[in-house]
């Protein structure tokens, strides 16, 4: 079972490379447009999240505080990448050094929230961790319903990882909102 979990973790990291290549595309665009200041900011955030991802991937589990910091850096990069579709985010409850989970377990679902909500007015994405219920909730607008289908394969890999660790995932959506819950 440990080997299967490791393989699925590697697959999830590989699938997440889509995000990394898109950031590099933004960086290339900023360089070609001569916007050195923006390129430096993007490169700084990119290297920060890359170093953090390498460090976190070495562990079987990471604290919720470490996961929260990774998600913070991830969402900052997504804000830069999609600056024409502004959104804000709130990360609540990811401050516990004593609660742990497997690395990158929820990033694909956060990506789903970001991509599904792009273009929505007053777009706010909320990630919350309830220590007592041991539950993560990801709430966002639903503006691009077709995104779920495009990310289905990536989410399928993440769902398999959740099952290996006996976690459950539920998703409720309508044409206005997307609510995802992960029970750890």
Secondary structure, 3 states (H helix, E strand, C coil): CHHHHHHHHHHHHHHCHHHHHHHHHHHHHHHHCCCHHHHHHHHHHHHHHHHHHHHHHCCCCEEHHHHHHHHHHHHHHHHHHCCCCCCEEEEECCCCCCCEECCCCCHHHHHHHHHHHCCCCCCEEEEEEECCCCEEEEEEECCCCHHHHHCHHHHHHHHHHHHHCCCEEEEEECCCEEEEEEEC
